[in-house]
Amino acid sequence: MVYKYKDTITTVAGSASGNTLPLHGICKYIYIEPTTATTTYNVTITDDDNHTVKNFDLRFFKGAMRDFTEFVVQGIYTISISNATANEAFTVKMLVREL
């Protein structure tokens, strides 16, 4: 079974973060989209031990970010948006396949 996690994170002063619900399985897809298509930003995902599991910090995204790299998820994850060129709402979606 595949579960969809969906949330909205709003940046203030160019950054924000949000926590997922407890996730268990394999993350198949990550989608992050700012309200404005011209907004650029960085993304980092950390686990509940504060270890970085996905570091997109070295790359600026413009508009929607789509990542199909699979990784195992177990617990609560923090999705951090930084260096955003606008303070606005970002839609965050993750598809997780249950093990």
C-alpha positions as CSV (number, residue, x, y, z in Angstrom):
1,M,0.0,0.0,0.0
2,V,1.2,3.5,-0.8
3,Y,0.5,6.4,1.6
4,K,0.5,10.1,0.7
5,Y,1.8,12.6,3.2
6,K,0.8,16.2,2.4
7,D,1.4,19.4,4.3
8,T,1.9,23.1,3.8
9,I,5.0,24.9,5.1
10,T,5.1,28.7,5.0
11,T,8.5,30.5,4.9
12,V,9.3,33.5,7.0
13,A,12.5,35.4,6.4
14,G,13.3,32.9,3.6
15,S,13.1,29.7,5.7
16,A,10.8,27.3,7.4
17,S,10.5,23.6,8.5
18,G,7.8,21.1,9.2
19,N,7.6,17.6,10.6
20,T,6.0,14.6,9.0
21,L,3.7,12.2,10.7
22,P,5.5,8.9,11.7
23,L,6.5,7.2,8.4
24,H,7.4,3.6,7.9
25,G,8.4,2.2,4.5
26,I,10.2,3.4,1.4
27,C,9.8,6.9,0.2
28,K,9.2,6.8,-3.5
29,Y,8.6,10.4,-4.4
30,I,9.0,13.9,-2.9
31,Y,7.3,16.9,-4.3
32,I,7.7,20.5,-3.1
33,E,6.1,23.5,-4.8
34,P,6.1,27.2,-3.8
35,T,3.0,29.3,-4.5
36,T,4.9,31.3,-7.0
37,A,6.6,29.5,-9.9
38,T,9.6,31.9,-9.9
39,T,10.6,31.4,-6.2
40,T,14.0,29.7,-5.7
41,Y,14.9,27.7,-2.6
42,N,16.9,24.9,-1.0
43,V,15.6,21.8,0.7
44,T,17.1,19.5,3.4
45,I,15.4,16.4,5.0
46,T,16.5,15.1,8.4
47,D,15.4,12.2,10.5
48,D,14.3,12.2,14.1
49,D,18.0,11.7,15.2
50,N,18.8,14.9,13.3
51,H,20.8,13.1,10.7
52,T,20.5,14.5,7.1
53,V,18.9,11.9,4.8
54,K,18.4,14.1,1.8
55,N,20.5,17.2,1.2
56,F,19.4,19.4,-1.6
57,D,21.1,22.3,0.1
58,L,23.8,22.6,-2.6
59,R,21.2,23.1,-5.4
60,F,18.6,25.9,-5.8
61,F,15.2,24.8,-7.1
62,K,13.0,27.2,-9.0
63,G,9.3,26.3,-8.9
64,A,8.3,22.7,-8.3
65,M,10.9,20.2,-7.0
66,R,10.4,16.5,-7.9
67,D,12.6,13.8,-6.5
68,F,12.2,10.1,-7.4
69,T,15.2,8.8,-5.4
70,E,14.1,6.0,-3.1
71,F,15.1,5.8,0.6
72,V,13.9,3.9,3.7
73,V,11.9,6.0,6.1
74,Q,11.3,5.0,9.7
75,G,9.9,7.7,12.1
76,I,9.4,11.4,11.9
77,Y,11.2,13.5,9.4
78,T,11.8,17.3,9.3
79,I,11.6,19.0,5.9
80,S,13.5,22.3,5.9
81,I,13.2,25.0,3.3
82,S,15.9,27.7,3.3
83,N,17.1,30.6,1.2
84,A,13.7,31.1,-0.3
85,T,13.4,34.2,-2.4
86,A,9.8,34.8,-1.2
87,N,7.9,34.3,2.0
88,E,5.0,32.1,0.9
89,A,3.3,28.7,1.3
90,F,5.1,25.6,0.0
91,T,3.1,22.4,-0.7
92,V,5.0,19.3,0.4
93,K,4.0,15.8,-0.7
94,M,5.7,12.5,0.0
95,L,4.6,9.1,-1.3
96,V,5.7,6.2,1.0
97,R,5.3,2.5,0.2
98,E,4.6,0.4,3.2
99,L,7.0,-2.5,3.9
